[in-house]
Amino acid sequence: MDPVIVVGGGLSGLSAAHSVLEHGGKVVLLDKKPALGGNSVKASSGINGAGTQSQTRLNISDSSQSFYDDTLKSAGSEHARPNLITALTSNSASAIEWLINNFGVDLSLVSMLGGHSTPRTHRGTGGAPGWAITSALMKRLVAEEAKSEKRANILKNAKVVKLLQTGDKVTGVEYEDGQGQKVKLAGSVLIATGGFGADFSPAGLIATHRADLMQLPTVNGDHATGDGHVLVTSLPSRSGVLIDMNQVQVHPTGFIDPAQPDAKTKFLAAEALRGVGGLLLKNDGSRFVDEMEKRDLVTAKMWEVIQNGQGPVRLVLGVQAATELKSHCDFYLSKGLMKKFANLQELAESMQVSLTDLHATFTSHKSYALGQEKDPFGKTHFHNSDINIEEPFLVALITPVVHYTMGGVLVDEQAHVLDASGKPIPGLYASGEVIGGVHGKNRLGGSSLLEAVVFGRIAGEMAARSQ
Ligand SMILES: Cc1cc2nc3c(=O)[nH]c(=O)nc-3n(C[C@H](O)[C@H](O)[C@H](O)COP(=O)(O)OP(=O)(O)OC[C@H]3O[C@@H](n4cnc5c(N)ncnc54)[C@H](O)[C@@H]3O)c2cc1C
C-alpha cells in the first residue's frame, strides 16, 4: 500500500496525518523546513468551536447555526461558499473535542473575538494556543513514527517541487532533500502548505494578486510562499484552480517594535488583546472604532486615521485586561513590544495629550459599557471597561500587517482538489490555509486553526479511504 503523502507540517498537515492513521492508512509527512509547525505555532488568540463542552461549562450558549450565520455574514454574499462554511462550522465542536480528548490539549478558556456573536474562541491557561495545539500533534506523530509498524514517517528539509501525475491521477511528489537531491515518492497527495502571506517576490502571488500590499509588513513566517498554490496549478494533465486570490486579510494590529520600526516581519498583537478589553486610540487619545468589529473594518478605519495624520495608533490595556491575558502580555513586554506605564498620568505625558482628555476616553467607554450612553462606533460587547487611572496601563504601537490569505486552491467540502470544471482530481486533496473560499472576503479570528483541523481531518480520512 502506497502512503498518503502529506505536504506541510503545520496544524493542517499534522491533523491530516493523524486522521490518515486513525483511518488505517500509512502516511509520510514532508516539510521544507528543519522544524515542523509553520504559522500554526504562532497562533496567539485561539481556535473556534460552537457547542463545545468548554462553552457549556462556562454557561455560554452557542450553536453551529449561529457560528454559520456569523461566518456567512463575515464572508460576504459575493464570496461565501455555504458548503465550505457548513463543513467548517458543523465540525467545529468535534474538532475541539478531538484536540482535548485525543491529544490532551487544554482548551478550557473561551473568549469573544471581533465579528462573533458569542464567545467561542478557545485557548488554554498556558502559553500561545497555536503552539500548545500544534506541538501536541507533533509529539504524537513523532511517537507514531517510533512504533514498530512504521505507519508514519516524517521527512524534514524536504521541499516538494513537483506533483507527479499519471493520466488524470496524482500519483506522487518530487522533493528536494537537505542536500539538494531530487527524490520521487509514490502515493496520493494531500497539500497542506499554508498561505502566501510572505510571498513578496517580484513575480510572486502578492505581486500578482494584490500589488497594493507589497509595501506592507507581514506576520507570516518565510515559508508562506504559496508553494502549494503553484504545485496544484502546474500539473501536467488536469490542474487545480485558484479562487479569491485577491482576498488577503490585513490584520489591524501588528506590533511596531520601537527597536526596529521598519522591519518587514512583525509580531502579531493577538486579537484576544481587544477581546479582553484593549482599546485602540488615535494620537490625541480618542477612540475611532468599535474594537470588536471584524478585522477588515477595523483595518479600514485604521488606514483613515493613519492617512489623516492622526497616528500612530496605540493599543491600550488596563490592568484587568492585561491580567486576563497575562502570559501573552508578559511575553510582549519581554520583547519590548509593549510598554508599561505606572498610571494614566504617565501615559498621557508620553502621548503628549491632556490627562483630562485621555481620562474622558475611558470614562465615556465605561458609560457605554454600563448602557448609560450609546457608543458612537456601535460597540455592544464590553469587557474589563472599569479602568482605575491610578493603576498601570500596557501600551503598544500598532500597524496593519499582511496576515492571512483567504484565496487558494478550489476544493469541495470533502477536501478533494477540483479542476476548472468542478470535478475532483483523483489522488489529490488539500487542507488548511492553502485552500480558498472558506472565509470569503474576511476570515473571523480563530477560524483558521479550526479550518486547519477540520479540513485536515476530512482530507486525511478521504485520502486514507482511497488508499
Ligand atoms: C502571527 C499569527 C497569528 C495567528 N493567530 C491565529 C489564531 O489565533 N487563530 C487562528 O485561527 N488563526 C491564527 N492565525 C492563522 C493560522 O495560524 C494559520 O492560518 C494556520 O495555522 C495555517 O495552518 P496550515 O497548516 O494550513 O499552514 P502552516 O501552519 O503555515 O504550515 C504550512 C507548512 O507547510 C510547509 N511547506 C510549505 N511549502 C512546502 C513545500 N513546498 N514542501 C514541503 N513543505 C512545505 C511549511 O514549511 C509549513 O511548515 C495566525 C497566523 C499568524 C501568522
The ligand as an ORCA input file, in Angstrom:
! r2SCAN-3c Opt
* xyz 0 1
  C       1.135     35.503     13.882
  C      -0.085     34.713     13.532
  C      -1.080     34.525     14.489
  C      -2.226     33.792     14.177
  N      -3.180     33.585     15.138
  C      -4.250     32.805     14.839
  C      -5.203     32.467     15.840
  O      -5.064     32.839     16.994
  N      -6.255     31.695     15.484
  C      -6.441     31.228     14.212
  O      -7.414     30.528     13.953
  N      -5.522     31.508     13.250
  C      -4.440     32.265     13.532
  N      -3.508     32.521     12.571
  C      -3.646     31.861     11.264
  C      -3.226     30.391     11.394
  O      -2.146     30.275     12.285
  C      -2.811     29.787     10.058
  O      -3.675     30.186      9.038
  C      -2.843     28.268     10.153
  O      -2.046     27.859     11.226
  C      -2.359     27.646      8.871
  O      -2.133     26.275      9.101
  P      -1.590     25.392      7.908
  O      -1.275     24.069      8.486
  O      -2.511     25.467      6.761
  O      -0.244     26.135      7.430
  P       1.104     26.390      8.238
  O       0.940     26.228      9.692
  O       1.662     27.681      7.767
  O       2.038     25.165      7.757
  C       2.426     25.036      6.409
  C       3.672     24.147      6.402
  O       3.940     23.749      5.055
  C       5.339     23.747      4.850
  N       5.592     23.894      3.403
  C       5.287     24.958      2.623
  N       5.682     24.710      1.351
  C       6.218     23.460      1.331
  C       6.796     22.641      0.315
  N       6.942     23.069     -0.953
  N       7.254     21.412      0.636
  C       7.166     20.966      1.923
  N       6.641     21.712      2.948
  C       6.166     22.934      2.634
  C       5.829     24.934      5.662
  O       7.199     24.848      5.946
  C       4.929     24.846      6.907
  O       5.532     24.086      7.926
  C      -2.367     33.258     12.871
  C      -1.368     33.448     11.912
  C      -0.237     34.170     12.235
  C       0.822     34.364     11.178
*
